[in-house]
């Protein structure tokens, strides 16, 4: 390197001197003076020759324009070898994933198809034909994928069946537990109607309307319907409901529970105000509850309820249900049918 720098410095000084001499000759030409100087041209050639000697193997001059040997020779052949190494590496990883033994062959050259080989067998990938071994790897991969997919499908179907069956059993068990819990808490209570039916008949009727008329299948809503009066009319606490039946059931029951510390008139006003803001589940429970109550007021009313009080109850119930509209069309239609029958009964009684 030091020798190369010295030669370059010497040639550079000679070129400067030659240029100075050329200017003194006052050459008349459109081209620059140094381009017309034979001495300058000679020095440039000498500089190029020396540079090639310094960079060519063993100090020999070379007229080729190949890069110095000290720099990486990224030739086409080396590029091909590099790409082939990458392909072989990918193939090795694929074989490892498939659980196949490592390939001991250094290179897989594409084989020309035999005369008996069909065009399908001689399919190509890019410009490379698929070798028999590569085809075998691909076929085994497909077989393994199909087998694994079938096993996964069967396992998924089995798990879904178990989950569905398990959920059904669990929901039935929860419903039965809620019915028994409600029956125990309402044991000493009776409805106010003339028949004085056990109070448990009311929550059972509410849950039945939700399922048979409204098509409600949500177990939490049905369970909350069975328990909807336990907090308001018994010593049951919301925490107890949550511990036994979960947070959602507790929330639904609390939504339809009146605050008994407030005057009755105020509680009725709040029911009208809160109805539009209840959750859809609570709205459906409230709608089924009002349907059964309207039916009892019309056809199984308490002996001490006057006709006027019963009419006021129907008016108030319709005001509450107005805020529940949109939660369940079937339940709404059923309420309209029942309240229509109730008004007909009361009007008939009033006319007699």
C-alpha positions in Angstrom: 0.0 0.0 0.0 2.8 2.4 0.8 4.5 1.6 -2.5 1.3 2.3 -4.3 0.9 5.7 -2.6 4.4 6.6 -3.5 3.9 5.7 -7.2 0.6 7.6 -7.2 2.3 10.7 -5.7 5.2 10.6 -8.2 2.8 10.2 -11.2 0.7 13.1 -9.9 3.7 15.4 -9.6 4.7 14.5 -13.2 1.1 15.2 -14.4 1.2 18.7 -12.8 4.5 19.4 -14.4 3.3 18.3 -17.8 0.2 20.4 -17.5 2.3 23.4 -16.7 4.5 22.9 -19.8 1.4 22.4 -22.0 0.0 25.8 -20.9 3.3 27.4 -21.9 3.0 26.1 -25.5 -0.2 28.1 -26.0 -1.9 25.5 -28.0 -4.8 26.9 -30.1 -7.6 24.5 -29.8 -11.2 24.2 -28.4 -10.1 21.2 -26.3 -8.3 21.7 -23.0 -4.5 21.9 -23.2 -3.8 18.8 -21.2 -6.0 16.7 -23.6 -3.7 17.8 -26.5 -0.5 17.1 -24.7 1.1 13.7 -25.8 3.1 13.8 -22.6 -0.1 14.1 -20.5 -1.8 11.3 -22.3 1.3 9.1 -21.8 1.4 9.9 -18.1 -2.3 9.1 -17.7 -1.8 5.7 -19.4 1.2 5.0 -17.2 -0.9 5.9 -14.1 -3.7 3.5 -15.1 -1.1 0.7 -15.9 0.5 1.1 -12.5 -2.8 1.1 -10.7 -3.8 -2.2 -12.4 -0.4 -3.7 -11.5 -0.9 -2.8 -7.9 -4.4 -4.3 -7.8 -3.9 -7.4 -10.0 -2.8 -10.8 -8.6 1.0 -11.2 -8.1 1.5 -7.6 -9.3 0.9 -8.4 -12.9 -0.9 -5.9 -15.1 -4.4 -6.7 -16.2 -6.6 -5.0 -18.8 -9.8 -6.5 -17.5 -12.2 -4.5 -15.4 -12.7 -7.1 -12.7 -12.7 -5.7 -9.1 -9.6 -6.2 -6.9 -9.0 -9.7 -5.5 -8.9 -8.2 -2.0 -12.7 -7.4 -2.4 -15.4 -10.1 -2.4 -15.9 -11.6 -5.9 -19.7 -11.8 -6.0 -19.8 -13.6 -9.3 -22.9 -15.3 -10.9 -21.6 -18.7 -9.9 -21.2 -17.7 -6.3 -24.7 -16.2 -6.3 -26.1 -19.5 -7.6 -24.3 -21.5 -4.9 -25.6 -19.1 -2.3 -29.2 -19.5 -3.5 -28.9 -23.2 -3.7 -27.6 -23.3 -0.1 -30.7 -21.3 1.0 -33.0 -23.8 -0.8 -31.2 -26.8 0.8 -31.5 -25.1 4.2 -35.3 -24.6 3.7 -35.6 -28.3 2.6 -33.7 -29.4 5.7 -36.0 -27.5 8.0 -39.1 -28.9 6.3 -37.7 -32.5 6.6 -37.0 -31.8 10.3 -40.6 -30.6 10.9 -42.0 -33.6 9.2 -39.9 -35.9 11.3 -38.0 -37.2 8.2 -34.3 -38.2 8.4 -31.8 -35.6 7.2 -30.9 -35.6 3.5 -27.3 -36.9 2.9 -27.2 -35.9 -0.7 -25.2 -32.8 -1.3 -27.2 -31.6 -4.3 -30.4 -32.5 -6.0 -30.2 -32.0 -9.7 -33.4 -32.0 -11.7 -33.9 -35.2 -13.6 -35.2 -35.1 -17.1 -38.6 -36.9 -17.4 -38.6 -40.3 -18.9 -40.6 -40.9 -22.1 -43.3 -42.6 -20.0 -43.7 -39.7 -17.6 -46.8 -37.7 -18.0 -46.9 -33.9 -18.2 -48.4 -33.8 -14.7 -45.4 -35.7 -13.3 -43.0 -33.3 -15.0 -44.5 -30.2 -13.5 -42.1 -27.4 -12.8 -41.5 -25.0 -10.0 -40.3 -21.8 -11.7 -37.7 -23.1 -14.0 -36.7 -26.1 -11.9 -38.4 -29.5 -12.3 -39.6 -31.2 -9.1 -37.4 -34.1 -8.2 -39.0 -37.4 -7.1 -37.7 -36.9 -3.6 -39.2 -33.4 -3.4 -42.5 -34.8 -4.7 -42.4 -37.5 -2.0 -41.8 -35.0 0.7 -44.7 -32.9 -0.5 -47.0 -35.9 -0.7 -46.1 -37.0 2.8 -46.6 -33.4 4.0 -50.1 -33.4 2.5 -50.9 -36.8 4.0 -49.8 -35.7 7.4 -51.8 -32.4 7.2 -54.9 -34.3 6.2 -54.5 -36.8 9.0 -53.9 -34.0 11.5 -56.8 -32.0 10.2 -59.1 -35.0 10.5 -58.0 -35.6 14.1 -58.4 -32.0 15.0 -61.9 -31.9 13.5 -62.9 -35.0 15.4 -61.5 -33.7 18.7 -63.2 -30.3 18.2 -66.5 -32.0 17.5 -66.1 -34.2 20.6 -65.2 -31.2 22.8 -68.2 -29.2 21.5 -70.6 -32.1 22.2 -69.2 -32.4 25.7 -69.5 -28.7 26.3 -73.0 -28.5 24.9 -74.2 -31.5 26.9 -72.4 -30.3 30.0 -73.9 -26.8 29.7 -77.4 -28.2 29.3 -77.0 -30.4 32.4 -75.6 -27.5 34.3 -78.4 -25.1 33.3 -81.1 -27.5 34.1 -79.5 -28.1 37.5 -79.3 -24.3 38.1 -82.9 -23.8 37.2 -84.0 -26.6 39.5 -81.9 -25.2 42.3 -83.4 -21.7 41.8 -86.9 -23.1 41.8 -86.3 -24.9 45.0 -84.6 -21.9 46.6 -87.5 -19.7 45.7 -90.0 -22.2 47.0 -88.2 -22.4 50.3 -88.0 -18.6 50.7 -91.7 -18.1 49.8 -93.0 -21.1 51.9 -95.0 -19.0 54.3 -96.4 -16.6 51.7 -99.6 -16.7 49.7 -100.9 -14.7 46.8 -103.5 -12.0 47.5 -106.1 -13.5 45.1 -109.3 -15.2 46.1 -107.7 -18.6 45.7 -104.8 -17.7 48.0 -102.4 -19.8 45.9 -98.9 -20.5 47.2 -96.7 -17.6 46.3 -94.2 -19.8 44.4 -96.9 -20.1 41.7 -96.2 -16.5 40.7 -92.5 -16.7 39.9 -93.0 -20.1 38.2 -95.7 -18.5 36.0 -93.3 -15.6 35.2 -90.5 -17.9 34.1 -93.0 -20.0 32.1 -94.2 -17.0 30.2 -90.7 -16.0 29.4 -89.8 -19.4 28.0 -93.0 -20.6 26.4 -94.3 -17.3 25.1 -91.3 -15.1 24.8 -88.9 -17.8 23.6 -86.3 -16.8 26.2 -83.6 -19.4 26.5 -81.1 -17.5 28.6 -80.7 -19.5 31.8 -79.7 -16.5 33.8 -82.9 -14.6 32.8 -85.1 -17.6 33.7 -83.3 -18.1 37.0 -83.7 -14.4 37.8 -87.4 -14.7 37.0 -87.8 -17.5 39.5 -86.0 -15.4 42.1 -87.3 -11.9 41.2 -89.3 -11.4 44.4 -86.9 -13.1 46.9 -85.0 -9.9 47.8 -88.1 -7.7 47.9 -90.4 -10.0 49.8 -88.2 -12.3 51.8 -85.0 -12.1 54.0 -82.8 -13.1 51.0 -79.9 -10.7 50.4 -78.3 -9.8 47.0 -75.0 -11.3 48.2 -76.6 -14.6 48.9 -78.0 -14.7 45.3 -74.6 -13.9 43.9 -72.9 -16.6 45.9 -75.5 -19.2 44.8 -76.3 -18.1 41.2 -73.7 -15.7 40.0 -73.3 -11.9 39.5 -75.6 -11.6 36.5 -78.5 -13.2 38.2 -78.0 -10.9 41.2 -77.9 -7.9 39.0 -81.1 -8.9 37.2 -83.0 -9.4 40.4 -81.8 -6.1 41.8 -83.0 -4.3 38.7 -86.6 -5.4 39.2 -86.6 -5.1 43.0 -88.4 -2.1 44.6 -87.0 -0.2 47.6 -89.4 -1.1 50.4 -88.2 1.8 52.5 -89.9 4.2 50.1 -93.7 5.0 50.1 -95.7 2.8 47.8 -96.8 5.7 45.6 -93.2 6.6 45.1 -92.2 3.1 44.3 -94.8 3.0 41.6 -93.5 6.2 40.1 -90.0 4.9 40.0 -91.1 1.8 38.2 -92.5 3.9 35.4 -89.3 6.1 35.3 -86.9 3.2 35.4 -88.6 0.9 32.9 -86.9 2.3 29.7 -83.5 2.1 31.3 -83.5 -1.5 32.5 -81.4 -4.1 30.8 -83.1 -6.2 28.1 -83.2 -9.2 30.4 -84.7 -7.2 33.3 -87.2 -5.6 31.0 -88.5 -9.0 29.8 -88.8 -10.2 33.4 -90.7 -7.1 34.3 -93.0 -7.5 31.3 -93.8 -11.1 32.2 -94.4 -10.1 35.8 -96.8 -7.4 34.9 -98.7 -9.8 32.6 -99.3 -12.3 35.4 -100.3 -9.6 37.8 -102.8 -8.0 35.4 -104.3 -11.4 34.8 -104.7 -12.0 38.6 -106.2 -8.5 39.1 -108.8 -9.2 36.5 -109.6 -12.8 37.1 -108.3 -13.7 40.6 -108.3 -10.4 42.5 -108.0 -10.0 46.2 -111.4 -9.8 47.9 -110.7 -6.4 49.3 -109.7 -4.8 46.0 -112.5 -2.6 44.7 -113.2 -2.2 41.0 -111.7 1.3 40.9 -108.5 0.1 42.5 -108.2 -2.7 39.9 -108.8 -0.2 37.1 -106.0 2.0 38.5 -103.7 -1.0 38.6 -104.3 -1.7 34.9 -103.7 2.0 34.0 -100.4 2.0 36.0 -99.3 -1.4 34.5 -99.8 -0.1 31.0 -97.7 3.0 31.9 -94.9 0.7 33.1 -95.0 -1.5 30.0 -94.9 1.5 27.7 -91.3 1.9 28.8 -90.6 -1.8 28.2 -91.6 -1.8 24.6 -89.0 -3.1 22.2 -87.5 -5.8 24.5 -89.6 -8.7 23.1 -92.3 -8.5 20.6 -94.0 -11.8 21.6 -94.1 -10.8 25.2 -95.5 -7.4 24.3 -98.2 -8.9 22.1 -99.1 -11.3 24.9 -99.4 -8.5 27.4 -101.6 -6.5 25.0 -103.9 -9.6 24.7 -104.1 -10.1 28.4 -104.7 -6.5 29.3 -107.4 -6.3 26.7 -109.1 -9.2 28.3 -108.7 -7.7 31.7 -110.3 -4.4 30.6 -113.2 -6.3 29.0 -113.7 -8.2 32.3 -113.6 -5.0 34.4 -115.9 -3.1 32.0 -118.3 -6.1 32.2 -118.3 -6.0 36.0 -118.8 -2.2 36.0 -121.8 -2.5 33.6 -123.6 -5.1 35.7 
